[in-house]
Amino acid sequence: MLPCLTKKYLGYDCLGCGLQRAVALIYQGNFVAAFKMYPAIYTLILLGVFLLLNAFKTLKHQESIKKWLFIINIVIIVMSYIIKLSTTNL
């Protein structure tokens, strides 16, 4: 696994910390553990699949769907990051 340079040099997690481990957990079949590790993992997979399909086929309402998938992912990532920071500093 690649080390998190933010955590290594600044001492705190970044917004992407846990993503690699979550992907590894999915490959091992630990779906619940992957969600606990990085809550946005499944919405990121959904976004990736949508972008891949959209690259080959024009879909109805594609811009709106893409926009909302990005917004949902950003909200989940930021909220889980805030929760992680608030629980680790207690």
PyMOL commands that set and color helices and strands:
alter all, ss='L'
color gray80, all
select helices_A, chain A and resi 5-10+19-27+31-37+41-56+62-88
alter helices_A, ss='H'
color red, helices_A
deselect
rebuild
show_as cartoon
